[in-house]
Amino acid sequence: MKSFLKILLVMLVVLLSGCSTTSEGNTYADQQPTLSLPQYFNGTLDAWGMFQDRSGKVVKRFTVVIQCKWEGDTGTLDEDFTYSDGTKQRRIWTLKKIGPNKFTGTAADIVGEAIGITDGNTLRWKYVLALPVNGHTINVSFDDLMVQMDQRIMLNHAVMSKFGFKVGDISLSFTKRP
């Protein structure tokens, strides 16, 4: 029994260490171009994305046109979504720079505040979204990793979870208009 508990404890430690992330960054510090949210999210961006359920099946595709502007340390991202089934959605984010590489974000369907940390060419963005599903609203956690590829292109991979269990993934490609 003691050896079983030891094995279980070791497995738990390995599992939990695999889930840990660096909260302050420095993983991508040397990656270029260095992401500046006020610089990249300024002007008009076009995005293409898809949602995959936990089995990997593509459930929904969408496009987004984002109008972005910054005044001082506050940015507004006005997102217009068009889904493959013809439905439309709008989300307006208000971002605030609260430190050298830290940001918060709010929107009408965000529960509390989103927290973001830039690191080199990346933004790690975590938040809870109130998601309408079949006439109900469920709160789903998002863990986004956004990677700026060059001056115009950014890729985003988001993991959606509920009660710590993966619900699905969102892949998104942004292109900044010249």
C-alpha positions as CSV (number, residue, x, y, z in Angstrom):
1,M,0.0,0.0,0.0
2,K,2.8,2.4,0.8
3,S,4.5,1.8,-2.5
4,F,1.2,2.4,-4.3
5,L,0.8,5.8,-2.5
6,K,4.4,6.7,-3.4
7,I,3.8,5.9,-7.0
8,L,0.5,7.9,-6.9
9,L,2.3,10.9,-5.3
10,V,5.1,10.8,-7.9
11,M,2.5,10.6,-10.7
12,L,0.6,13.6,-9.2
13,V,3.8,15.7,-8.9
14,V,4.7,14.9,-12.6
15,L,1.2,15.7,-13.7
16,L,1.1,19.0,-11.8
17,S,4.6,20.1,-12.9
18,G,3.5,19.6,-16.5
19,C,0.6,22.0,-16.0
20,S,2.7,24.8,-14.6
21,T,3.5,27.9,-16.5
22,T,5.7,30.9,-15.9
23,S,3.5,33.7,-14.8
24,E,6.0,36.5,-15.5
25,G,7.3,35.3,-18.8
26,N,11.0,35.4,-20.0
27,T,10.4,32.2,-22.0
28,Y,10.2,34.1,-25.3
29,A,12.2,37.2,-24.3
30,D,14.7,36.9,-27.1
31,Q,12.1,36.3,-29.8
32,Q,11.5,39.0,-32.4
33,P,9.7,41.1,-33.3
34,T,9.0,42.3,-29.8
35,L,5.3,42.5,-29.3
36,S,3.9,45.9,-28.4
37,L,0.1,45.7,-28.0
38,P,-0.4,49.4,-28.6
39,Q,1.6,49.2,-31.8
40,Y,0.2,45.9,-33.2
41,F,-3.4,46.4,-32.1
42,N,-3.7,49.8,-33.8
43,G,-5.7,50.2,-37.0
44,T,-7.7,47.5,-38.7
45,L,-7.0,43.7,-38.4
46,D,-8.6,40.8,-40.2
47,A,-8.7,37.4,-38.6
48,W,-9.7,33.9,-39.6
49,G,-10.3,31.2,-37.0
50,M,-11.9,27.8,-36.1
51,F,-13.1,26.1,-33.0
52,Q,-12.3,22.4,-32.5
53,D,-14.0,20.3,-29.9
54,R,-11.9,18.1,-27.5
55,S,-11.9,15.3,-30.1
56,G,-10.3,17.6,-32.7
57,K,-13.5,18.0,-34.8
58,V,-13.9,21.4,-36.4
59,V,-17.2,22.6,-35.1
60,K,-17.2,26.3,-36.1
61,R,-15.3,28.5,-38.5
62,F,-15.3,32.3,-38.3
63,T,-13.8,35.6,-39.5
64,V,-13.3,38.7,-37.5
65,V,-12.7,42.4,-38.5
66,I,-11.1,44.3,-35.6
67,Q,-11.0,48.1,-35.3
68,C,-8.2,49.0,-32.8
69,K,-7.1,52.2,-31.2
70,W,-5.1,53.3,-28.2
71,E,-5.2,56.5,-26.2
72,G,-2.3,56.5,-23.7
73,D,-2.3,53.2,-21.8
74,T,-5.9,52.3,-22.8
75,G,-6.8,50.4,-26.0
76,T,-10.2,49.6,-27.5
77,L,-10.6,46.5,-29.8
78,D,-14.0,46.5,-31.5
79,E,-14.4,42.9,-32.9
80,D,-17.1,42.0,-35.5
81,F,-17.4,38.2,-35.8
82,T,-19.1,36.4,-38.7
83,Y,-19.5,32.6,-38.2
84,S,-19.7,30.0,-40.9
85,D,-23.4,29.4,-40.1
86,G,-24.1,33.1,-40.9
87,T,-24.5,34.3,-37.3
88,K,-22.8,37.4,-36.2
89,Q,-21.4,38.6,-32.9
90,R,-19.7,41.8,-31.6
91,R,-17.3,42.1,-28.7
92,I,-15.6,45.4,-27.6
93,W,-12.5,44.9,-25.4
94,T,-11.0,47.7,-23.3
95,L,-7.4,47.0,-22.6
96,K,-5.3,48.8,-20.0
97,K,-1.5,48.7,-19.6
98,I,-0.9,48.2,-15.8
99,G,2.9,47.5,-15.9
100,P,5.8,47.2,-18.3
101,N,4.5,43.9,-19.7
102,K,1.2,43.5,-18.0
103,F,-2.3,44.3,-19.3
104,T,-5.9,43.8,-18.1
105,G,-8.9,43.5,-20.4
106,T,-12.7,43.8,-20.0
107,A,-15.7,43.2,-22.3
108,A,-19.4,42.7,-21.7
109,D,-19.1,38.9,-21.9
110,I,-15.9,38.6,-19.9
111,V,-16.3,37.5,-16.3
112,G,-14.1,39.8,-14.2
113,E,-10.9,40.9,-15.9
114,A,-8.6,39.2,-18.5
115,I,-5.0,39.2,-17.4
116,G,-2.2,39.4,-20.1
117,I,1.6,39.3,-19.9
118,T,3.8,40.1,-22.9
119,D,7.1,38.2,-23.3
120,G,9.2,38.9,-26.4
121,N,6.9,38.3,-29.4
122,T,4.1,36.7,-27.3
123,L,1.1,37.6,-25.2
124,R,-0.3,35.0,-22.7
125,W,-3.9,36.0,-22.2
126,K,-6.2,34.3,-19.5
127,Y,-9.8,35.1,-18.9
128,V,-13.3,33.6,-18.4
129,L,-15.9,34.0,-21.1
130,A,-19.7,33.8,-20.5
131,L,-20.5,31.7,-23.5
132,P,-24.1,31.2,-24.7
133,V,-24.8,27.5,-25.4
134,N,-28.3,26.2,-26.4
135,G,-30.1,28.9,-24.6
136,H,-27.9,28.9,-21.5
137,T,-24.8,30.7,-20.5
138,I,-21.7,28.8,-19.2
139,N,-18.5,30.3,-18.0
140,V,-15.5,28.9,-19.8
141,S,-11.8,29.5,-19.1
142,F,-9.5,30.6,-21.9
143,D,-5.8,30.3,-22.0
144,D,-4.5,32.1,-25.1
145,L,-1.0,32.2,-26.4
146,M,-0.7,34.9,-29.1
147,V,2.6,34.9,-31.2
148,Q,3.5,37.8,-33.4
149,M,5.2,36.3,-36.5
150,D,6.2,39.6,-38.2
151,Q,4.9,43.2,-38.4
152,R,1.5,42.1,-39.9
153,I,0.9,38.5,-38.9
154,M,0.0,37.1,-35.5
155,L,-1.1,33.5,-34.6
156,N,-3.3,32.6,-31.6
157,H,-3.9,29.3,-30.0
158,A,-6.5,29.2,-27.2
159,V,-7.4,26.3,-24.9
160,M,-10.9,26.4,-23.6
161,S,-11.7,24.6,-20.3
162,K,-14.4,24.1,-17.8
163,F,-13.7,22.8,-14.2
164,G,-10.1,22.2,-15.4
165,F,-11.2,19.9,-18.2
166,K,-10.4,20.8,-21.8
167,V,-13.5,21.7,-23.8
168,G,-11.8,22.5,-27.1
169,D,-9.2,24.7,-28.9
170,I,-9.4,27.9,-31.0
171,S,-6.9,28.6,-33.7
172,L,-6.8,32.1,-35.1
173,S,-4.7,34.0,-37.6
174,F,-4.5,37.8,-37.5
175,T,-3.4,40.0,-40.4
176,K,-2.8,43.7,-39.8
177,R,-4.0,45.9,-42.8
178,P,-1.3,48.2,-44.2
